[in-house]
Amino acid sequence: MSHIKSRKHAAPVRLSTTALALLAGSLPGLTLAAEGAAPAAKAQEQVLPTLKATAAPESGFKADTSANAKLTQPLLDTPKTVQVIKKEMLQEQGAASLMDALRNTPGITMQLGENGNTSAGDTFQMRGFSTQSATFVDGMRDLGAVTRDTFNLESVEVVKGPSGADIGRGASAGYINLISKQPQADQFNELNVSLGTASRKRATLDSNVQLGTSTAARLNVMVQDGGVEGRDLVKNKGWGLAPSIAFGLNSPTRVFLYSQHLRQNNVPDGAIPTTGMAGFYNANATIQAASKVRRENYYGSASDYEKVDADMVSARLEMDLGGGTQLRSLTRYGRTHMDRVLTGVNALSVNATTQAIEVARSRQRVDQRNEILGNQTNVVTGFKLGGLQNDLSAGVELLMETQSNRGFTNGSSSTVDVVLNKTKVPGIALPNANLYAPNVADVLGTPIATGADTDGRSLTQALYAFDTLHLSEQLKLNAGLRVEHYSLRTHSSTLVTGGTGGNVATYKPQGYDVGSFVPSNLSSSDWLKSWNLGLVYKPAAEGTVYVSLANSYTPPGGDNFVLSSSATSQANAALDPQKTSNVELGAKWELLDRRLNVSAALYHTRNEGQVSFDDLKNPLPMGKTRVTGLELSAVGQITNFWQVSAGVARMKTKQSDQWSSDRTTETVGVRWSPDWTATLWTSYTFGDLTVGGGLRHVSEQKRAITTATAAQNMPTIPAYTVTDLMAAYAWSKTLKFQLNVGNLFDKTYIASLNNSGARMKLGAERSVTLSANLLF
């Protein structure tokens, strides 16, 4: 059930449908329609108080337009796949994070990380390509290793398919655009408090105050603390603050000043071994026969931590220039800092003395800082040229982005020590853990900062334009072009080790006995020209059929600002950008008096320029990836009381000319790209009671996608289906209670697996959350 805003001015009268019918019969010349039905004929010049029926929710799941000014047409007439996940649906689901929100769109899978390393922040793939670096806030690129929260989001827009013309570099599969809450010419306060299993506690406040006829301020606040179902010690704790103020509302010139500040102090999850799971393999017979570990087992140390600071300050100017022309200019500064110490699980072995199975542990530290400073200025206008209507959106974008990663080492427990400040540093202790009884009291040293840091900076200057040409009432031509100059500089140092069993240092500054740093300064720059082209045919006002073409480019180091001099690295500064092209054929239709949107899209995406090895074992950028898929979706109202959001995706991936360095193994598919994904959420309102639920299905995900014939550990993630449930009751006009049950049937499933198949994260056990929503 959507919330009801409390206002200081008179609230609309609320009557049942029956009462409205009786009232209509008693007033001559007055005809009333239930909310959501077709509008009735106007009364004869009579001005009457607004009467509002409770037959339908105030705001549903369906969106008609995008907040993105680069999309010049309503979503129905936009020739690409765009899904808008509105806050009303997130509130029903109790979705607190971006990863929770993205479960509402098919074709997205979550990631765990590379062998012993766990990825930091939001990590996911879309349509077979990594997408976490293509996350935007209000149309401007967002950076940083942070788990994003929904407390300050109006909606989440998911744009699929290569989108280089929209956003620039790295748009192989599309992008995620987060739309921030903004001040409104209104007065309301909304407080939500929730308690859940695993000692979870969360509270959010959304307060909007009208300070005058054209000025308003809004404050969004979030605090949370709690664990994770089925996991010992793992904790998510933090707070968020998002103040904003708007001037000139309901006037031709509007100014919005807003910021967001997020602090997280978590205990990170290093996952658990895959021992005993279906598909587990180990050459040691004792380990192969071992049973599963308790899902609650925590193999880290009590000193593990994850601290995140994220700040963003924005200023947006909107000016209506007359004649349907509008100017928008957004300026932003943002910074994030993650400092994390995490214990990962690695190889299994049998203790020769006790015969107990033990697991080796890795000790990782991430200390990453990101900064972004940018301006995006855009003009939207309409005009006629040659007798044909044009809807134009054009602009300029300037960005400076930086990323700094501190270098750390665990030292060495062997004869090889590292050189640090002219002193050999002994390695920290990393004792094995008992597979079935890990001890969190084990003393595990903190990785040592070496000074061998990596700093990257990118500069982007871009011009872009999008135009929709109305060839006729039924035919539209949509075209977009972006020209950008992208330059990247990376400064890094390699720590050289030495000793009786170590490497001989090649760089020995005065005063160092064994070795020190090998510095590296690399740079890369290029002009990227991205475009899209779409033809839209409207056989009826309620429907469109379209075909579109698009491309994008991903330059070396474009994801993490780290260039390499290695000929075998995809980040080699001398490489050309990877090129992605896409063709999509689709149809969109609005049914049931335009309350329900259904769509279908068939697409084919091709990426080329990936480093592989030729017959002579020379590294060359000849690798290719192809993804072909079909997506179906339905969003909106089936009746005045029944809402639905559903989607299903079928995807096939194939790689070619992707050979290992010794030319013995070829990669033939894309990891973590299931053939089928599906999502459903629906709710029905019975007066003051709303009940809802959903399903999430992911088919088998392959980890081993090569031609290697040797036995491999955990080659797949088995398919799974999860059921969620919700019930909400409006106790009064201002107070609502809501119950959410996640994983209703307590399904045990692997949510994500690392690239070696050695460790996994299981999906959360059954969870229960009770929340109260108060309007005042």
C-alpha positions, 0 to 999 in steps of 0.5 A: 500500500502506498503511503498517504501524505499528511499536509497542513492544508485541507486533505482530500475527502475520501469516500468509498466507491458506493458513497461516491455513486450515491453522492453523484446521484444526488448532485445534478450534473455531477459525474464521478469516476473511480480513481484509475478509470477513464475520466468522466464528462466535465460538469457544467461550469461547476467548481466542486471540492476535489473528491478522491476515491480509495479504489486505487493506490495513490501511486503505482509501480508504472512510470510513464517517463524517465527523469533522464533528460537525455531520453527525449520521449516517453518510455513507451516511445523510447527505442530501448529497454528501460525499467523504472523501479519506483520507491513505492515498490521498494517500500512494499518489499522493504528493500534497503540497498541497491542490490535489493532493488536490482532483484526487480529486473531480470538479466542481472546477477550478483558477484563475489570476487576473484579467488581470495579477494572479495569485491568491495561495494555493489558488484553485479553483471547485466546482460553478461557484462560487468556493470558496477562501474556504470552506476549514476546518480541523477545522470552523473557518474558515481564512484567508490566501493560503497554499498548504496542505500535506498533511503534517499532514492525516488526511483532506480532506472535501469537502462539496458544495452550498449549506451555509449551515447548516453553515458560515455565509456564502459557502457557495454551492457547499459547503466543504472541511474539513481534518482534522488529525492528532491524538495517539493512544494508540499508539507509532509513527514514520514517516519519508518521504523523496522525490526527484524530477525538477526537483530536487525534495526532500521529507521528512516525519516523523510521530512519535507517543509514548505518554507514559502510559496517557492521555497522548500527543504527536505531531509532524509535520514537513515540509521541501521544496525544488525546482522545477517540471517544465518551468519555469525559476527557479520554485521551491517551498521551505519547512518545516512543524511541527505539534506536539500533545499529548493528555490524558485519552485513553480517558477521559471528558474529553479535552484536545487542544492542537495547533498548525501552523506553515508557512513558504514561500520560493518563486519565484512563476510569472507564467505564459507568453503564449498566443501560437501556441496553438490559439484564440489571436487578436491583431489584429496580423497579425505577432503572430497568426502568431507561434509558441509560446513555450518552456514554460520561459520565465520573464518575471519578474525574478531578484528575484521572491519569495513569502514566506508565514508561517502559524501556527495554535494550537488547543485542543479539549476533549471531554467524555462527559457520559453517556447518549450526550451529548458536549460539544466545544469548539474555540478557535483563534487563527491568522494568516498573512502573504504578501509577494510580488513577481511579474512578470506578462505582458500585451500583445504588441507589435512593436518598431518598430526591431528588429521583434521581438515583445515582451511588456509586463510588470506588476509586482505586490506583495501584502502581506496579513495575516490573523488569526482568533480563534474558539471553536466549542462543540458538543453532540451527544446522542440522545433520544426525543421522542414515541416517536421517536429524535432525534440532535441536534448544536447549538452556538454559534460566535464569530469575529473575522476580520481582513485587511489589504492594504498599498497599492502603486504602480509610480509612473509613467514619464510626467508623472504622479507619485504623492505619497508623504510629500510627495514626488513618486516617479518611476515604476519601470522596466518594460521589455518582454521579448523574447517568445522570449528574456526576460532575467531579469537585467532590472532591474525595480523593486519596487512602492512602499508608499504607505500607502493600505492596506485593512483589514477586520474581521468579527465573527460570532456564530452559533447552529446546530442539526442534528437527525435524526428517525427516523420509522421504521426506513426513514425519517429526516428531517434538518433544520438551522438556523443563525442568525448575525449578521455585521458587517463594517467596512472602512477604506481609502484611495485614492491620488490622483495629480496632475501636468500629465497627471494627475488633479486631487486632490480631497483636499489636506491641508496640506503636500501640493502635489498630493494625497494619500489619500481615506479611506473607512470603510464598514460592513455588518451583517446577520442571516443565516438558513440552513437545510437539510432532507433526507428519507432513505428506506432500502429496505435497510440497505445503501442510501439514497435521499434528497432535500434542500433547502438555502440559503446567503447571501454578504454584500457583502465576505464573501470578502475583507472589502473593502466598496465605495461603488461602485454597480456593485460587488458589494461595495457595502455597501448591497446585500443578501446574495446568496442561493443555494438548492439541491435535490438528489436522490441515492442511496447504496449499499454493495456487496460486503459493504459494502466499496464505496460507490457514489452518484449525485446530481442537483442544481440550484443557483440564485444571485441578487442579482448586480449587473447593468444594467437597460434604463436602464443603472442598476446593480441586483442582478438577475443570476442564475446557475443550475447543474444537474449530475449526479455519480456516484462509487464508493469502496472495495474491489472485492476484498480486494486491489483498491481504487478511488476514482472520480467523474464529474460532468456540469455545465451553467451558465447566467446570466441578466440579466447585462448589461454597463454599456452593455447591449451584452453579456450574460453567459450562462454561468460561466467555467471550468465544464467540462461534464464532469470525471472522476477515477479512482485505483485500486491492486492489491496482489500480496503485497509489491507494490502497483501503481496509477494514475489518470486525470484528465479535464477537458472544454473550459472556456470563458473567453468566455461572453458574447454578444459577437461580436467575435473574442476571444483564447483563448476556451476551455481545450481538454479534456485527460486526464492519466494517473498511475502508482504502484508500491510495494514493501514491502522489509520490515515497516518499509521501503517504496519507492514510485515515482510517475510523474505525467503518464505520457504527457507530455501538453501541456495548459493547466492554467489561463488568466487571464481575458483569455486572454493568459497561461496555466500549462501542466500539469506535464510528466512527473514522476518521484518515488522515495520511501522510507517507514521505520517505526521 
